[in-house]
Amino acid sequence: MARMAGWRNLARTMMMLGMAASAIAVTATGQEARSDEEPRQRGWSLLASVAGVDGVSAVSGWYNEADLFGRGEAGRSMRRPVFPGLPIGAAGTMEQRLRHVADAPVITFVHYDPEAYGHVRGHRLYQAERLTELMQNGARDPVYPHMLAIPPLPRGARVLMSAWWPVGAGSVTPLPVWDPREVARPGGSNDYTSWRRVVAVDAGAAAGRAAPVTFAGRTFVTARRVALNRFIHLPVGRRLAAHLMEDAGARKAALIALGRPLRTGDSLVLVAFHLMAADAGMGVWATAWWHDRPDEGVFAADRPATIRGRWRHYLMDVAVDPVLPLEPDGSPHICFNPWFEAKFPDGGQGSGLKSNCINCHERASYPPTEFLPVRRGTSDASGDPAFAPGRLRTARLWALANPPRESP
């Protein structure tokens, strides 16, 4: 918890000495970046752009991954999508869908705003054959000239990956909560089944007395009871339940949370999300997760009044560079989401608890390549196979680097 507070204290000291806390520094790629204060403001501003009035109205018109990669009339249509659509990986074959199933899955969706969607569809970047063409005649990448690149996303285009937890109708559902003091298992993995604290989400009553719940083989006699209205949440109808239960990862998540499949009348609560916006630099990568004590700790810092209602229950971290601002020990900047990356094991440079959004997505390139192990700092352009000569960079989007094959 002290890592970001330390940088804030340094910034305040600089201001007291008459130095500009927002002084410009040069990033690892030679681009300009400002102090730790400005990235957090940019992160909250980005989050505010999707924080509708206690709901998802601001993103309900965004396009699901299945819309983006759809073939035929469904893919060409610019109709208003039905939110949230299909879970991540559903546009591919069963083999590809199973790759998204982890030991501790959540129900995950990816959505593209109209600018991002129009760009990908307009340039046919959803087609593997088009990516292969660009490997032959595409433009040279401006950062890694030994590679090629797809046409860059328009400035301001946004992509959202969201994670949702099932809550049973009229019942109390256990929900694990990550705290910064969590200690990783040997090897670094820290998925939600290992988190030490659980709350009880009550779908039928307001927060109040503690509730006993059982989760992942452990019993929590006095779990804190939390009302459903403290979350951004979606009702589960018949069609959504059917779609999700066809997906192996979503089905497993429901069984872990509820002990049964999803059904009409249940709810999905938003527990985490990544939100990326393209800009002239490396983009703004904000990540947020729900917490029952959302006003405590460094991840609550600088939250503006423009974040209102249920959205104020989410903590936030942000990256605009893979290196800066440095950690207190001098190592590269850390920015991760416990629901997405904490499960990644230590492959030699640290576990998911040491990861950085931009470092990971900087590696996104075609043909498909593995995104693990976790790497830190400046990209290894000469030794990392993701940066091999002739490969095609995909605007830091892993989905484009791994386009789904059509189901037979």
N, C-alpha and C positions, 0 to 999 in steps of 0.2 A: 504493500500500500504506500510505502514511502517513496517509490520511484518517481511518480509524477509530482508529489508534494515537494520533493527536493528541487525539481526544476522550477516550480513556481516560486519557491523561496529565493532561488538564485535570481529569477527575473525581477522579483520585488526589490532585492538588494541592488540590482543594477539600476533600477529606476531611482532608488534613493540616492545613488551616487551620480545621478544625472545622465545615466546611460540609457539608451532606448531598449526596452525589453523586447521590442519587435524588430531588433536589428536583423538585417538580412544576412543569411549565411549561405554558403554554396553547398548544394547537396552532392551526394555521391555521383550523380550523373551530370554535374556541372550546372544544373538548374538552380534557380533561386528558391530558398525556403525561409520561412520566418521562425521565430522562437516558438516554444511549446505553447504559449498563450494563444497565438493565432490559429494553429491547427484545431484546437478544441472548439474555438468559436466557429470555424468552418464546418466542423463535424456536427455541431448542434444545429447550425443553419441548414445543413443538408437534411438532417433528421426532421427538422420543422417542415421541410418541403413535402413530406409524405404524411405528417401527423395530422390527419383529418380530425374533425370534432368527435373525439371519443370513438373513432372507428377507422375503417380503411377506405373511406370515400375518396381520398386523394390518390389512391393507387388502384381503385376498383376498375378503372378503364385501361390498365396496363395489360400487356400481352403475356400470356403464359408461355413457358418454354415449348409446350406442345403446339401452340399457335405459331411460334417462331419457326419451328422445324417441320411443320406440317407440309405435306405435298398436296398438290391438286387444289381444288376450290377452297378447302378449309384454310390452307396456308396462305392463299392469295387474298383472302377476304380481309378488309380493314374494319369489319363489324366490331361493335363493342363487345369485348370478351365477357364471359361469365367468370367472376372471381370466386374462388381462387384457381379453378381449373384443375389440371392434373398434377400429380406430384413429380418431383425431379426425376428425370430418367424415363418417364412414361412414354416419350416419343420414340424411344428406341426399341430394340428387340428384347425378349425376355432375358437373354444373357447380359445385355447391357444394363437392364433394370436391376438385376441381382447385384451388380457391382456397387450399387448405392446402398446396399443393406449392410449396416455395421452391427457390431455386437450390441451397441446401445443406440438404436436409431431414433430419430424424431421424424415427424411428418413435415417434409420440406418441399417448398415451392420456389421456382425462380420466375421473376416477372421483369419485363422490359418496358420502359416507357415508350410512347409513340415515336420519339426521335430515334431511340436505339433500335426499335423494331423496324421502322421504315428504312433505316440505314442497312441493317443486315439483310432484309428482304430485297431492297433495291439493288444491292450489290451481289445478291445470290450467295451470301457468305454462309448460309445454312446448308449448302450442298458440298459434299466432299469432293465432287468432281470439279466444282468451281475453285475450291482451295488448291486442288492439284494443278489447275491451270495457272493460278497465281504463283505457284512455286516455280513455274517456267517463265512467266512474263510479268510478274508483279514488280512493284517498286522496291528499291532497296530500303531497308529499315534505317531511319536516321540516327539511331543510337548504336545499333550493331550492324555495320555495313556489310558484314559477311552473310547476313540473313536478309530475307525479304519480309514484307509486311502487307497485311490487308489494308484497305483504305481506313484511316483512323476514324473512330467514332466522332460525331459532331460534338463540339464543346457543350457541356451541360446534359448530354444524354445520360440516363440513369438506369442502373440494373439493381434489382432487389432480390436477395435470397432470404427467405423467411422460414423459421422453424416453429412448429405448433405442437402443443401437448393436448391429448384427449382428456376431457373431463366428463364424467358420467352424469346423465340427467338425474336430478333430484338426489344426488349422493355426494359423498366426500371422496375426493381423488387425491392421492399423494403426488406431490411435485417436488423433485429435488431442487435445491437452491445452492448455487456455487458462491462461496465466500473467498476473498483473496488469500485467506490463510490456509486454503486447502493444500494438502501435501500430496504430491504425485506418488503413485505406486512405483515399485521398482521398475526401471525401464522408462519411466516418464509418463505412462498413460494415466489419465485422470478423467475418464468418462463419467457420466452422471450417476452410474450405479455405485460409484465410490465416494460421492460427495457426502459429507458428514451430516448435513442438515436437510430436513424435508418439511414442507408445509402441507397443510390439508386444504385443498381448494373446495369450497362449499358451493355447489351449484344451486342450492335451494335456500340459502339464508345469508345474512350479513355476517361479517367477521365477528367473532366473539370468543367463547370459551375454547380451550384447546381440544383437539380431537385425536384419538388413537388411530394410527394408520400403519399398514405394513407395506414395505417397499423393498424390492431386491433382497428378500430374505431377512430383512431387519424390521423390528417393530419399534415404532416411535410412539410412546405412550402419550406424550404431551406435545404433539405437533401443533404449531401455530395455525389457527384456522383463518383462512383468507377468503374473502368474498369474490365471486366470479367477476363482479363489476370493477375490480382493481386491475383487470387485464383488458387489453384489446382482444376481443373474442368473436368467433363466428359460430352461428348455429349450424348443426349438421343435419341436413335434410336427407331424404332417401337417395337421391341421385349422388350426392357427394359421398355418402357412406359407401355406396356400391362402388364408385370409382376408387376410393381409397383402399377398400378391402381387396381390390384386385392387385394392388401393389404390395410386394413382399415386405418392403421396409415399413410402409405405413401400417400394415397389418401387425407386424411385430411390435411396433411402437404402441399400438392400441392394446395388445395383449400384455405388454409390460405395465402400462399405466392402469388399465381397467380390468385385466384378467379375462377379457372377452373382446369380440370384434366391436367396431363402431356401429352405432345404430341411430336411427332417426330420433332426434330429441337431445342427443349429446351435444357437446360444444368443443370447439378447438380454441385454445388460448395461445396467444402469441408469446413465445418464451425468448426468442432471439431473432436477430436479423443482421445481415450484411447489406450495406447500401453504398454503391459506388457511383460517382459522378465523374465523367470525363472532363478534363480541362487541358490547358496548354502544357502542364507539367505531367506528373505521373498519376494525376487524378486525386480525388478525395475519397478515402476509404473509411467510412464510419461503420462501427459495429456496436450493437446494443443488445442488452439482455434484461429480462425482468428480474426485479429483486423486491423482497418484502420490506426492505429498509432502504428505499431509493434515495434518501437524502443524506446518506452517510458515505464517507470514503471519497477517494480521489476520482472515481469514475462518475460521481455525481457533480463534480466541480463545474462551475460556469454554466449550468443549465439555465437557459434564458426563460423569460416569462412567456415567450411565444410557444413553448412546449406546454400544452395544457392538458387537463383532465387525466385520463388513464395513461396517456403517453408519459406522464411525469413519473411513472413507476419503472421506467427503464433507465439503466445505467449506460454509459457510452464511452468508447475509446475511439481513437482516430489515428490514421497514418496518412501522411502525404509524401513520405520518403522511406526507403528501406533501412536507412542508417540513422538519420537525425529526427528528433533530438536523441543524443546518446543516453543510455541508462547510467545510473550513478556509478556503476563499476566500469564505465567506459565502453561497454559493449553496445552493439547496434540496437536501435529502437525496437521495442516489443509492442505489438498490437494484435490481440487475438480475442476470440469469443469462446467462452468456456463450453457452450453448447456445440460448437462446430470443431474447434481445434484442440481442446484439452485432451481429447482421446489419442492424439497422435503420439507415438512413442519416440523416444530419444534415438535418433539415428546417427549421433556423433556430434551434432552441433546444438543439441537441445531438443526438448520435447515440444509439443504444441503450445505449452505454456510460455515458450520463448519465441514463438513465431511472429511473423510480421506479414500482414495482408499483401503488401506490395511486393515483397521479396518472393512470395509464393506465386502471385499472378504475373509477375514479370517473366516467369518461365513458360507461360502458356504459349505453345507453338504447335504447329502441325507438320508432319503426322503426329498422332497421339503419343504422349509420353507420360510417365508416372510423375505425379506431383509430390510424392514423398521420396526421401526423408525430408524433414524440416531443415531448411538452410537459413542462414542469417547474414545480414549485411549486404554488401555489394555483390551483384551477380558474378558468378565464375564463368565468364564468357568463353574461356579457353578450355575449361575442363568439364563443364556441365553439358551432358548430351542434349539438353533442351535448347542449347545455343549453338548446336553444330552448324557448320556452314551449309547454306542452301535451305535451311528450314524456314518455315513461314510463321512469323509472329502474328498472333490473333488478338491484338489490342487488349492484352491482359485478360482475356475472357477464356476460361477453361472450357466453357460450353462449346465455343466455336472451334477450339482445338480438338474436341472429341465429338464431332457431329454424329448424331444417332443414325445408325443404319435403319433402313425401312424394315418394318416387320413383314415377314412373308405373307 
